[in-house]
């Protein structure tokens, strides 16, 4: 069954947006994903620089490397799931894949699919 990531929220920011970056005619664009992000059953989604990512808008305080923030991700069918995210340095490797079917934090605090 396909589910859809509709939104997110965190005390660390006023707003969480689902964004997608793409290169169109040689120009990099970044836009919010409209209508949420569809995720097929058993499918993993990778959030990474230069692709799909969660944008924290209106930070309530500066984020520091090593901080652990909790995001509530709201899905159309699965409801709300709390996911921990570790603040990494600019240019750090992206975390592993995420699936709402079975998110478990890895050693870095990133959610990964089982």
HULIN-V884748 format. One record per residue. RES is the residue in three letters. PHI is phi in degrees with one decimal (none if undefined). D_FIRST is the distance of its C-alpha to the first C-alpha in Angstrom with 1 decimal. Layout:
[[RES PHI D_FIRST] [RES PHI D_FIRST]]
//
This chain:
[[UNK none 0.0] [UNK -77.8 3.8] [UNK -119.1 6.5] [UNK -140.0 10.1] [UNK -76.6 13.3] [UNK -93.2 15.7] [UNK -167.1 18.9] [UNK -146.7 20.9] [UNK -152.0 24.3] [UNK -158.2 27.1] [UNK -70.7 30.7] [UNK -78.6 31.7] [UNK -150.9 31.1] [UNK -70.2 31.3] [UNK -152.5 28.1] [UNK -121.7 25.1] [UNK -117.3 23.8] [UNK -90.2 21.0] [UNK -119.8 23.1] [UNK -133.9 23.0] [UNK -102.6 26.2] [UNK -152.4 27.1] [UNK -104.5 30.3] [UNK -121.9 31.2] [UNK 53.3 34.6] [UNK 79.3 35.7] [UNK -113.6 35.0] [UNK -76.9 32.5] [UNK -122.5 30.5] [UNK -133.3 28.4] [UNK -139.8 26.3] [UNK -63.3 23.9] [UNK -78.5 20.3] [UNK -80.2 20.1] [UNK 68.0 17.2] [UNK 83.2 15.6] [UNK -108.5 13.9] [UNK -72.5 10.4] [UNK -132.5 8.8] [UNK -73.1 6.3] [UNK -56.5 5.1] [UNK 76.7 8.8] [UNK -87.5 10.3] [UNK -100.6 13.4] [UNK -119.6 15.1] [UNK -106.8 18.9] [UNK -92.3 21.0] [UNK -156.6 24.5] [UNK -56.2 27.7] [UNK 82.6 27.8] [UNK -146.9 24.1] [UNK -70.5 21.3] [UNK -158.3 22.8] [UNK -99.3 23.2] [UNK -101.7 26.5] [UNK -89.5 28.5] [UNK -111.0 30.8] [UNK 71.7 34.0] [UNK -55.8 34.4] [UNK -83.0 36.1] [UNK -161.6 38.1] [UNK -60.3 38.5] [UNK -93.5 36.0] [UNK -117.6 37.8] [UNK -51.7 36.7] [UNK 95.6 35.6] [UNK -60.1 34.4] [UNK -114.1 31.2] [UNK -116.2 29.3] [UNK -99.4 26.4] [UNK -114.6 23.7] [UNK -97.1 21.4] [UNK -101.1 18.1] [UNK -103.9 16.4] [UNK -109.0 12.6] [UNK -59.2 11.4] [UNK -103.9 9.3] [UNK -79.6 10.8] [UNK 80.2 14.2] [UNK -98.8 17.0] [UNK -129.9 17.5] [UNK -84.5 21.0] [UNK -131.3 21.4] [UNK -83.3 25.0] [UNK -128.4 26.2] [UNK -92.9 29.6] [UNK -74.4 31.8] [UNK -107.7 32.9] [UNK -68.9 35.9] [UNK -56.2 35.6] [UNK 88.6 34.9] [UNK -67.7 33.3] [UNK -60.2 30.5] [UNK -69.4 27.0] [UNK -68.4 24.9] [UNK -70.9 22.3] [UNK -65.8 18.6] [UNK -127.7 16.4] [UNK -132.4 12.9] [UNK -70.3 11.9] [UNK -68.2 10.6] [UNK -155.7 14.3] [UNK -75.6 16.8] [UNK -136.2 20.3] [UNK -71.8 23.4] [UNK -90.2 25.4] [UNK -59.8 29.2] [UNK -88.4 29.2] [UNK 90.3 27.0] [UNK -78.8 24.1] [UNK -81.9 20.6] [UNK -129.9 19.3] [UNK -81.3 16.4] [UNK -81.9 17.3]]
//
